[in-house]
């Protein structure tokens, strides 16, 4: 009697299978591919790359972009991302091109599209929404804000926000920072809107503008809760 030897290879899923399943439920990959379309010459489309970025970000690792593909070398990548996809397909050139696409489209705009899908999919109550901002301190030189001449240049496409000193909510006034503006639902604190801003931005100057922009893009009424900066 002849016995044929079979070879088996084990791959890790860890908690990433749950995350991939939620991404699929929300339809993030499909939404992205509706916006950016699928190029038949691509091994991995834009939606699949963004899904990989989310999985990597929630894999609790911190590596340079050129080591991105290493994260998936021991993972069940075809099960997580799709048939025929290999770790080497997720190289830094590919990731960089997709990030450029997302930036040109507008991360705030796309985030809101996905947030509204989450609201519909999971029945998140939007009767009340909460608006506030927070500062994130950063380490490094950040030469885009070293002198008055550069400050006068203001915000442009190459320099969308300025990393600079401002009111530090995380008690690090010695460091430069950026600002995160966020609207969340009262039902589970689900983020509905986010916006990155310069480190010296004033809440009083932008909160009303944020609410106007937000209200134009939603199809429901919501009572907004904010601090005195809005008033």
SEPAMI-928376 format. One line per 2 residues: number of its first residue (from 1); their letters; for each residue y, x, z of N, C-alpha, C. Coordinates in pm, 1 decimal. Example, Ala and Ser with C-alpha at 12.3 -4.5 7.8 and 13.67 -1.06 7.14 Angstrom:
2
1> as> -569.0/1319.0/780.0/-450.0/1230.0/780.0/-330.0/1320.0/780.0; -225.0/1285.0/708.0/-106.0/1367.0/714.0/3.0/1290.0/787.0 .
# end
This chain:
231
1> xx> -119.1/85.0/0.0/0.0/0.0/0.0/124.1/88.6/0.0; 217.4/61.9/-93.3/338.4/142.2/-104.5/453.7/74.6/-30.9 .
3> xx> 521.9/153.4/49.2/639.4/103.2/120.1/763.9/168.7/60.2; 857.0/83.3/21.0/982.7/134.9/-33.8/1085.3/148.8/77.7 .
5> xx> 1140.9/267.3/87.5/1237.6/294.2/193.8/1374.1/235.5/157.2; 1429.3/158.6/247.7/1562.9/103.0/227.0/1663.1/177.8/313.3 .
7> xx> 1781.4/198.0/256.4/1887.5/265.1/330.7/1994.9/164.1/370.2; 2038.3/173.6/493.1/2141.6/84.8/543.3/2260.7/168.2/590.7 .
9> xx> 2377.9/112.2/571.1/2500.1/180.2/614.9/2581.1/83.7/700.6; 2619.6/126.9/817.7/2695.9/39.2/907.4/2845.9/64.0/889.7 .
11> xx> 2921.1/-44.5/896.6/3066.9/-39.2/887.6/3126.0/-118.9/1003.4; 3244.8/-81.3/1044.5/3310.6/-148.0/1156.5/3395.8/-265.6/1109.3 .
13> xx> 3397.1/-370.1/1189.9/3490.9/-480.6/1171.8/3588.5/-487.0/1289.4; 3535.6/-459.0/1409.6/3614.5/-469.1/1531.6/3681.2/-607.9/1538.3 .
15> xx> 3808.7/-611.7/1577.6/3880.7/-739.3/1584.3/3945.4/-776.6/1451.1; 3932.7/-687.8/1351.4/4004.5/-708.1/1225.5/3950.0/-825.0/1144.5 .
17> xx> 3823.4/-861.6/1168.0/3767.3/-977.1/1098.2/3840.8/-1105.0/1133.4; 3878.3/-1119.9/1260.5/3953.7/-1238.0/1304.2/4091.5/-1239.9/1238.4 .
19> xx> 4157.6/-1123.2/1237.6/4291.0/-1114.5/1177.2/4284.9/-1145.9/1028.0; 4184.7/-1090.1/959.2/4169.6/-1116.0/815.8/4147.2/-1264.5/789.9 .
21> xx> 4069.0/-1329.3/877.1/4043.2/-1471.3/861.1/4169.2/-1554.9/875.8; 4255.9/-1518.5/971.1/4382.3/-1591.3/990.3/4475.6/-1569.3/872.0 .
23> xx> 4480.0/-1446.0/821.0/4561.2/-1416.8/701.4/4516.1/-1504.8/585.1; 4384.2/-1518.9/569.5/4330.0/-1602.0/462.3/4363.0/-1749.4/484.2 .
25> xx> 4356.0/-1795.3/609.6/4388.7/-1935.2/640.6/4533.8/-1967.5/605.8; 4624.0/-1877.2/639.6/4766.5/-1898.1/612.6/4794.6/-1890.9/462.9 .
27> xx> 4718.2/-1807.1/391.5/4738.5/-1791.7/247.6/4842.6/-1687.8/212.2; 4853.7/-1583.1/293.7/4955.5/-1479.2/269.9/4931.9/-1407.1/137.1 .
29> xx> 4807.0/-1373.0/109.4/4775.6/-1300.9/-14.4/4814.6/-1384.7/-136.0; 4779.1/-1512.2/-133.8/4809.2/-1600.5/-247.4/4960.0/-1618.1/-266.0 .
31> xx> 5034.0/-1632.8/-154.8/5178.7/-1648.2/-164.0/5244.4/-1526.7/-226.5; 5200.4/-1409.5/-183.5/5256.1/-1285.9/-239.7/5226.7/-1273.9/-388.5 .
33> xx> 5105.2/-1308.0/-426.8/5068.1/-1295.3/-567.0/5134.7/-1400.8/-654.7; 5176.0/-1512.4/-595.6/5256.5/-1610.0/-669.4/5394.3/-1552.6/-699.5 .
35> xx> 5448.6/-1479.2/-603.2/5583.1/-1422.6/-618.3/5583.6/-1302.3/-712.6; 5490.6/-1209.7/-691.3/5492.4/-1082.9/-764.6/5395.2/-1079.5/-882.7 .
37> xx> 5311.5/-1180.5/-894.9/5213.1/-1190.5/-1003.1/5109.1/-1078.4/-993.0; 4998.5/-1098.2/-1061.5/4888.8/-1000.9/-1059.1/4885.0/-926.2/-1191.1 .
39> xx> 4885.4/-795.8/-1183.4/4871.7/-709.9/-1301.3/4722.9/-678.1/-1318.3; 4666.6/-715.0/-1431.9/4522.7/-696.5/-1454.5/4481.0/-549.8/-1451.7 .
41> xx> 4576.7/-459.0/-1465.7/4545.2/-316.1/-1463.3/4531.6/-261.7/-1321.5; 4573.0/-339.9/-1222.4/4570.4/-293.6/-1083.1/4431.9/-310.2/-1022.0 .
43> xx> 4389.8/-211.0/-947.9/4265.0/-222.3/-872.2/4284.5/-309.8/-748.9; 4403.4/-301.0/-689.5/4436.2/-379.2/-570.7/4571.2/-446.1/-595.6 .
45> xx> 4576.4/-578.9/-580.2/4702.2/-646.7/-606.6/4795.5/-643.1/-484.7; 4918.0/-689.2/-505.5/5020.5/-680.2/-401.2/4978.4/-752.7/-273.6 .
47> xx> 4923.5/-872.2/-288.2/4881.3/-948.8/-170.8/4775.7/-877.0/-89.5; 4679.6/-815.2/-157.6/4572.8/-742.3/-88.5/4626.5/-618.7/-17.5 .
49> xx> 4725.6/-552.6/-77.4/4785.9/-435.3/-13.3/4858.2/-476.2/114.4; 4933.3/-586.4/108.1/5004.6/-633.0/227.4/4905.0/-673.4/335.9 .
51> xx> 4795.5/-735.9/296.6/4690.7/-769.7/393.9/4638.1/-642.4/459.5; 4617.9/-537.2/380.3/4571.8/-408.8/434.4/4674.4/-350.1/530.5 .
53> xx> 4803.7/-363.5/498.7/4909.6/-312.4/586.2/4908.5/-385.1/720.3; 4888.9/-516.9/715.6/4882.8/-595.0/840.2/4762.7/-552.3/924.0 .
55> xx> 4647.2/-537.9/859.7/4526.6/-495.7/931.7/4544.8/-357.5/993.1; 4607.7/-268.7/917.7/4634.2/-134.2/968.8/4729.7/-138.9/1087.4 .
57> xx> 4836.1/-219.0/1075.9/4934.0/-229.3/1183.2/4875.0/-286.8/1310.4; 4780.8/-381.5/1295.5/4717.4/-443.3/1411.7/4587.2/-372.6/1449.4 .
59> xx> 4563.4/-256.4/1386.8/4448.8/-173.6/1424.8/4483.4/-76.5/1534.2; 4611.8/-81.4/1578.7/4658.8/-1.2/1692.2/4639.5/148.1/1668.4 .
61> xx> 4677.6/193.1/1548.4/4677.6/335.7/1518.0/4816.0/372.6/1466.6; 4848.8/499.0/1475.5/4977.4/546.8/1425.7/4953.3/673.1/1345.6 .
63> xx> 4963.5/659.7/1213.9/4940.1/774.9/1126.5/5044.6/777.0/1015.7; 5071.6/894.5/958.2/5162.2/900.7/843.7/5106.7/820.0/727.2 .
65> xx> 5196.4/781.1/636.5/5157.2/696.1/524.4/5049.1/759.3/437.2; 5051.9/891.1/420.7/4954.7/954.7/332.3/4812.7/953.0/390.2 .
67> xx> 4799.7/917.0/518.3/4667.4/904.4/580.4/4622.9/758.5/590.8; 4696.0/669.3/525.3/4667.6/525.8/535.7/4523.3/493.8/497.7 .
69> xx> 4475.7/551.0/387.6/4341.4/517.7/338.5/4231.8/557.2/436.9; 4258.7/659.8/521.0/4157.7/703.2/618.5/4121.1/593.4/717.5 .
71> xx> 4215.8/505.2/744.7/4191.5/397.4/840.4/4075.1/309.1/795.5; 4059.1/291.7/663.8/3958.1/199.5/611.6/3826.3/267.1/574.8 .
73> xx> 3816.9/399.3/594.1/3696.4/470.0/552.2/3571.4/425.4/626.6; 3586.0/386.2/754.0/3468.8/341.5/830.5/3469.0/190.4/851.9 .
75> xx> 3555.7/118.5/776.9/3565.2/-26.3/790.8/3490.4/-95.9/676.5; 3450.8/-219.9/701.3/3386.5/-302.1/596.8/3496.4/-355.8/505.2 .
77> xx> 3550.3/-266.0/422.5/3674.0/-295.1/349.1/3656.8/-408.4/247.1; 3539.4/-416.4/182.4/3518.8/-523.5/84.4/3511.9/-658.7/153.6 .
79> xx> 3457.0/-661.3/272.1/3450.7/-786.5/348.6/3590.4/-827.9/394.9; 3674.2/-729.9/428.7/3807.5/-758.8/479.2/3907.3/-789.3/368.3 .
81> xx> 3898.7/-714.5/257.3/4001.8/-723.7/154.0/3953.9/-785.6/22.5; 3831.5/-756.2/-18.5/3784.1/-811.9/-143.9/3683.7/-721.7/-212.2 .
83> xx> 3603.2/-780.8/-295.8/3496.9/-707.7/-364.5/3552.9/-598.4/-455.7; 3490.8/-481.4/-450.5/3527.9/-371.9/-538.9/3640.8/-284.6/-488.3 .
85> xx> 3702.8/-321.1/-377.8/3814.4/-242.9/-323.1/3759.3/-128.0/-239.5; 3811.4/-8.3/-263.6/3769.7/110.9/-190.6/3887.0/166.5/-111.2 .
87> xx> 3854.9/242.9/-7.9/3959.2/299.3/78.0/4057.1/385.2/-1.6; 4005.5/461.2/-98.2/4093.4/550.6/-174.9/4191.2/475.4/-265.0 .
89> xx> 4164.1/346.5/-289.2/4257.4/265.8/-369.3/4387.3/239.3/-292.9; 4382.2/252.6/-160.8/4499.2/226.3/-76.7/4570.2/357.5/-45.2 .
91> xx> 4613.5/426.1/-149.0/4680.7/555.0/-130.2/4830.4/534.4/-105.2; 4898.2/642.5/-68.2/5038.8/630.1/-29.8/5128.4/589.6/-146.7 .
93> xx> 5092.3/626.8/-270.0/5170.7/584.6/-387.0/5167.7/432.8/-402.3; 5048.9/376.7/-390.0/5032.4/232.1/-402.9/5106.9/158.2/-291.9 .
95> xx> 5089.4/205.2/-168.9/5156.0/142.2/-54.9/5307.7/149.6/-72.8; 5357.9/265.1/-116.1/5501.7/283.5/-135.2/5559.3/189.3/-239.8 .
97> xx> 5487.1/171.0/-351.8/5535.4/81.1/-457.1/5541.8/-63.2/-407.5; 5442.8/-103.9/-330.2/5442.6/-240.0/-275.8/5556.5/-258.1/-175.7 .
99> xx> 5580.7/-157.6/-92.1/5692.2/-165.6/2.8/5826.3/-178.2/-69.6; 5840.5/-107.0/-181.9/5962.3/-118.8/-262.0/5979.1/-261.0/-315.5 .
101> xx> 5869.7/-321.4/-360.6/5874.2/-459.1/-409.9/5920.1/-555.7/-300.7; 5862.1/-539.8/-182.9/5895.2/-628.0/-71.5/6041.8/-613.1/-32.2 .
103> xx> 6090.1/-488.6/-30.8/6229.7/-464.9/5.6/6324.8/-530.3/-94.2; 6294.6/-514.4/-223.7/6382.2/-571.6/-326.8/6382.8/-723.9/-321.0 .
105> xx> 6269.5/-782.6/-289.7/6261.9/-928.9/-278.6/6335.6/-978.2/-154.4; 6323.5/-904.2/-44.5/6388.0/-942.6/81.5/6286.4/-978.8/187.6 .
107> xx> 6272.1/-892.2/288.1/6172.3/-915.5/392.6/6204.2/-1040.1/475.0; 6333.0/-1063.6/502.4/6371.9/-1182.2/579.1/6332.9/-1309.1/504.0 .
109> xx> 6358.3/-1310.2/375.4/6326.5/-1425.6/290.7/6176.4/-1451.5/288.1; 6097.4/-1345.1/269.0/5952.6/-1363.0/262.0/5894.7/-1401.8/397.7 .
111> xx> 5948.1/-1344.3/504.7/5899.8/-1378.2/639.0/5915.3/-1527.4/664.6; 6028.2/-1585.0/624.5/6052.3/-1727.4/646.8/5954.1/-1812.5/566.3 .
113> xx> 5922.5/-1770.7/444.5/5824.7/-1843.1/362.3/5690.8/-1850.9/434.0; 5645.6/-1737.2/487.6/5517.3/-1733.5/558.9/5525.3/-1813.3/688.9 .
115> xx> 5638.2/-1802.7/760.5/5654.2/-1875.4/886.5/5644.5/-2025.8/864.5; 5703.6/-2075.3/756.5/5697.0/-2218.6/726.7/5555.6/-2261.9/691.2 .
117> xx> 5478.6/-2172.9/628.5/5337.6/-2202.0/601.6/5259.8/-2213.2/733.1; 5291.0/-2126.5/828.1/5225.5/-2130.3/959.2/5258.1/-2261.3/1031.2 .
119> xx> 5384.9/-2303.6/1023.9/5427.4/-2428.8/1086.9/5346.1/-2545.8/1032.6; 5329.0/-2551.2/900.7/5253.9/-2661.2/838.4/5105.2/-2652.1/869.5 .
121> xx> 5051.0/-2532.0/860.5/4907.0/-2513.0/877.0/4861.0/-2546.8/1017.8; 4935.6/-2502.4/1118.7/4891.1/-2516.2/1256.7/4968.0/-2621.8/1335.6 .
123> xx> 5054.3/-2697.5/1266.6/5125.9/-2806.6/1332.7/5217.7/-2760.6/1444.2; 5288.2/-2651.1/1423.2/5380.1/-2597.5/1524.9/5502.6/-2688.5/1535.7 .
125> xx> 5535.7/-2730.4/1656.4/5652.8/-2815.5/1677.5/5781.2/-2734.1/1659.5; 5874.9/-2789.3/1583.0/6001.8/-2720.0/1557.6/6120.2/-2801.1/1612.3 .
127> xx> 6092.9/-2888.9/1709.1/6200.5/-2971.2/1765.1/6309.3/-2882.8/1825.0; 6268.8/-2776.5/1895.0/6363.9/-2681.7/1952.1/6333.8/-2541.4/1898.5 .
129> xx> 6440.0/-2467.2/1868.5/6426.2/-2328.0/1826.0/6520.4/-2242.3/1910.5; 6482.5/-2117.6/1931.2/6561.3/-2028.0/2016.0/6604.8/-1905.8/1934.7 .
131> xx> 6733.2/-1876.4/1939.7/6789.7/-1761.8/1868.6/6838.6/-1657.7/1968.0; 6800.3/-1532.3/1944.9/6852.9/-1422.0/2026.4/6832.5/-1291.7/1950.2 .
133> xx> 6888.2/-1185.3/2003.6/6873.5/-1054.2/1940.9/6828.6/-952.9/2044.7; 6772.8/-842.6/1996.6/6731.5/-734.0/2085.3/6758.1/-601.6/2016.1 .
135> xx> 6775.6/-498.1/2094.4/6798.0/-365.3/2037.0/6670.6/-281.6/2049.0; 6645.8/-199.7/1948.0/6530.7/-109.8/1947.2/6582.7/33.3/1935.0 .
137> xx> 6563.8/113.8/2039.5/6616.6/250.2/2032.7/6524.8/338.8/1948.7; 6584.9/434.9/1881.7/6514.3/522.1/1788.4/6545.3/667.2/1818.9 .
139> xx> 6448.4/753.2/1794.2/6466.1/896.4/1814.9/6483.7/963.9/1679.1; 6578.0/1053.2/1668.7/6599.3/1122.7/1542.2/6747.4/1137.0/1513.0 .
141> xx> 6777.3/1212.3/1407.5/6916.9/1243.6/1378.0/6987.6/1129.8/1305.0; 6921.7/1069.4/1206.7/6978.9/958.8/1128.8/7118.0/993.3/1076.3 .
143> xx> 7119.8/1075.3/972.5/7244.8/1129.9/920.7/7332.7/1026.1/852.9; 7282.9/904.9/831.3/7365.0/804.6/763.4/7480.5/755.5/850.9 .
145> xx> 7490.5/801.3/974.1/7601.4/758.6/1059.7/7652.6/876.5/1142.5; 7690.9/983.6/1073.9/7735.3/1103.5/1145.3/7887.2/1117.7/1147.3 .
147> xx> 7955.2/1063.1/1046.4/8099.5/1083.5/1040.8/8170.8/957.7/991.3; 8300.6/957.5/1002.7/8379.7/840.0/967.2/8368.5/805.8/819.4 .
149> xx> 8359.3/910.7/736.3/8350.1/886.9/591.5/8226.7/804.1/558.6; 8113.8/837.4/622.1/7991.0/764.7/595.7/7996.2/624.9/656.1 .
151> xx> 8065.4/609.9/769.8/8079.0/477.1/828.6/8157.6/385.3/736.3; 8257.6/442.3/667.1/8340.3/362.3/578.1/8263.4/314.1/455.8 .
153> xx> 8151.6/381.3/423.5/8072.1/339.4/309.0/8008.3/202.9/332.5; 7983.1/171.6/458.3/7928.4/40.5/492.7/7783.9/23.6/450.6 .
155> xx> 7744.3/-101.7/437.2/7606.5/-134.6/405.4/7590.5/-147.9/254.6; 7485.5/-87.4/200.4/7456.0/-100.1/57.9/7305.8/-103.8/39.5 .
157> xx> 7259.5/-111.2/-84.4/7117.7/-127.3/-111.6/7037.1/-5.8/-68.0; 7098.5/114.6/-74.3/7026.8/233.9/-33.3/7029.7/251.6/118.5 .
159> xx> 7127.3/190.1/181.9/7145.1/204.9/325.6/7168.2/65.8/385.6; 7063.4/-18.7/390.9/7082.1/-159.8/428.3/7132.0/-180.3/570.6 .
161> xx> 7094.0/-94.4/663.8/7147.5/-101.9/799.3/7185.1/38.4/844.6; 7271.9/45.3/943.9/7316.3/173.9/996.7/7255.0/194.7/1135.1 .
163> xx> 7182.8/304.5/1151.4/7126.5/341.0/1280.7/7236.1/412.1/1359.0; 7284.5/348.0/1463.7/7398.9/403.8/1535.3/7400.8/354.0/1679.6 .
165> xx> 7493.5/408.3/1758.2/7506.3/364.5/1896.2/7561.3/222.1/1902.9; 7522.2/149.8/2005.5/7572.5/15.2/2029.0/7534.4/-27.6/2169.5 .
167> xx> 7554.2/-155.0/2198.6/7515.6/-206.4/2331.0/7363.3/-204.4/2341.7; 7310.0/-123.2/2431.3/7165.7/-102.2/2440.3/7103.0/-199.6/2539.1 .
169> xx> 7024.8/-292.6/2486.1/6957.1/-389.5/2572.5/6833.7/-330.6/2639.6; 6785.3/-219.3/2585.9/6670.3/-154.9/2651.7/6713.7/-32.6/2732.7 .
171> xx> 6841.3/-31.5/2770.8/6894.1/65.7/2868.2/6878.1/211.2/2824.1; 6901.4/236.1/2694.0/6903.1/373.7/2644.1/7030.7/397.1/2562.7 .
173> xx> 7146.4/392.0/2626.0/7273.1/410.6/2553.8/7288.4/550.3/2494.4; 7202.7/644.7/2536.4/7209.0/780.7/2483.0/7148.6/790.4/2343.7 .
175> xx> 7073.0/688.8/2302.3/7003.7/693.3/2173.3/7064.8/595.7/2073.8; 7052.2/630.7/1946.0/7092.3/536.7/1841.0/6990.2/423.5/1834.3 .
177> xx> 7029.7/316.3/1767.7/6944.2/198.5/1769.9/6964.0/112.4/1645.3; 6875.6/14.5/1629.9/6895.0/-93.2/1533.9/6878.5/-224.1/1610.9 .
179> xx> 6914.7/-334.3/1547.2/6910.5/-465.6/1611.4/6809.2/-554.4/1539.6; 6737.5/-635.4/1617.1/6646.1/-733.8/1562.0/6694.1/-872.5/1602.6 .
181> xx> 6731.5/-953.8/1504.0/6767.6/-1093.7/1527.5/6643.6/-1178.4/1503.9; 6615.3/-1270.0/1595.9/6490.3/-1345.3/1589.1/6513.1/-1491.1/1629.4 .
183> xx> 6453.0/-1582.2/1551.6/6446.3/-1723.9/1588.0/6300.2/-1757.1/1610.9; 6269.0/-1817.3/1725.3/6131.4/-1855.7/1755.7/6127.4/-2003.9/1791.7 .
185> xx> 6011.0/-2065.3/1772.2/5993.7/-2204.7/1811.4/5967.6/-2213.5/1961.0; 6004.8/-2326.4/2020.0/5975.0/-2346.8/2162.3/5826.7/-2372.0/2183.6 .
187> xx> 5756.5/-2408.8/2076.6/5613.1/-2435.1/2082.4/5536.0/-2305.0/2059.2; 5510.0/-2231.2/2165.9/5430.1/-2109.6/2154.8/5506.8/-1985.3/2116.1 .
189> xx> 5640.6/-1995.2/2110.4/5723.9/-1878.3/2073.2/5682.8/-1819.5/1939.1; 5650.0/-1904.4/1843.2/5612.2/-1857.7/1709.6/5737.3/-1810.2/1635.7 .
191> xx> 5742.2/-1685.4/1587.9/5860.4/-1637.6/1514.1/5877.9/-1715.4/1383.0; 5998.4/-1764.7/1359.5/6029.3/-1841.2/1238.5/6123.9/-1766.7/1145.4 .
193> xx> 6202.9/-1675.2/1201.6/6304.4/-1604.0/1123.0/6328.3/-1469.2/1188.3; 6335.8/-1364.8/1105.9/6373.3/-1234.8/1162.1/6467.1/-1164.1/1065.9 .
195> xx> 6547.3/-1075.2/1122.4/6645.9/-1001.4/1042.5/6675.8/-870.1/1110.9; 6667.9/-760.7/1036.9/6706.5/-630.4/1087.8/6854.6/-608.7/1067.2 .
197> xx> 6921.6/-542.6/1163.3/7066.2/-525.4/1153.6/7107.4/-389.9/1210.5; 7231.5/-352.2/1182.8/7285.8/-224.7/1228.9/7294.3/-221.0/1381.4 .
199> xx> 7286.8/-100.5/1435.8/7281.1/-83.2/1580.4/7404.0/-127.4/1655.4; 7518.6/-138.7/1587.1/7642.2/-179.0/1654.9/7681.6/-322.6/1622.7 .
201> xx> 7589.1/-400.3/1568.4/7620.2/-538.9/1533.2/7648.8/-622.2/1658.7; 7746.5/-711.5/1647.9/7782.1/-800.3/1759.0/7719.7/-938.9/1737.4 .
203> xx> 7654.1/-990.4/1841.0/7596.1/-1125.7/1832.7/7702.0/-1228.9/1798.2; 7819.6/-1214.0/1856.9/7926.6/-1311.4/1836.3/7967.2/-1319.5/1689.4 .
205> xx> 7953.6/-1208.2/1617.2/7997.9/-1203.1/1477.6/7896.3/-1263.0/1380.7; 7769.5/-1268.4/1419.9/7667.1/-1303.8/1321.1/7581.4/-1425.6/1355.2 .
207> xx> 7578.0/-1469.3/1480.9/7487.1/-1577.7/1518.0/7513.0/-1704.6/1436.6; 7638.9/-1743.0/1419.7/7670.2/-1863.5/1342.0/7625.8/-1846.7/1196.5 .
209> xx> 7648.1/-1727.4/1140.8/7607.5/-1698.4/1002.8/7455.4/-1706.5/987.2; 7381.6/-1656.8/1086.5/7235.4/-1661.3/1083.3/7187.0/-1806.1/1081.2 .
211> xx> 7248.0/-1891.2/1164.3/7206.2/-2031.3/1170.6/7235.8/-2105.2/1040.8; 7347.7/-2074.3/977.9/7379.9/-2135.6/848.7/7275.5/-2095.6/744.7 .
213> xx> 7243.6/-1966.5/740.4/7143.7/-1916.3/645.4/7006.8/-1978.7/672.0; 6970.9/-1988.4/798.2/6841.2/-2045.1/837.2/6832.2/-2193.0/800.1 .
215> xx> 6936.6/-2268.7/829.9/6934.5/-2413.4/805.6/6926.2/-2447.7/657.0; 6976.4/-2358.5/571.6/6969.8/-2381.6/426.6/6827.4/-2371.6/373.0 .
217> xx> 6741.7/-2298.7/445.2/6608.9/-2268.0/391.5/6495.5/-2346.9/456.4; 6526.4/-2429.7/557.2/6421.7/-2507.5/622.2/6432.4/-2654.0/581.7 .
219> xx> 6322.0/-2725.6/588.0/6320.1/-2866.3/547.9/6295.7/-2958.3/667.8; 6340.4/-2916.9/786.3/6325.5/-2998.4/906.4/6448.1/-2978.2/995.2 .
221> xx> 6470.7/-3073.3/1084.8/6580.4/-3061.7/1180.0/6529.6/-2997.5/1308.8; 6611.4/-2911.3/1366.6/6571.2/-2841.9/1488.1/6693.2/-2820.3/1576.4 .
223> xx> 6678.9/-2847.0/1704.6/6786.6/-2821.0/1800.3/6783.2/-2672.9/1836.7; 6894.8/-2604.9/1812.5/6897.8/-2460.0/1832.9/6949.6/-2425.3/1971.7 .
225> xx> 6875.2/-2340.4/2040.5/6912.7/-2292.8/2173.6/6954.4/-2146.6/2162.7; 7072.3/-2112.1/2214.6/7119.2/-1972.6/2209.4/7210.9/-1949.1/2328.5 .
227> xx> 7250.6/-1823.0/2348.4/7339.2/-1793.1/2460.1/7485.1/-1811.1/2418.0; 7576.2/-1769.3/2502.7/7718.4/-1795.3/2479.0/7773.7/-1725.3/2354.5 .
229> xx> 7702.4/-1626.1/2302.1/7748.4/-1556.3/2181.0/7764.2/-1654.2/2064.7; 7676.6/-1753.9/2056.9/7685.6/-1853.5/1949.4/7811.1/-1938.3/1965.8 .
231> x> 7838.9/-1977.5/2090.4/7957.9/-2058.9/2116.8/8084.3/-1984.1/2080.9 .
# end
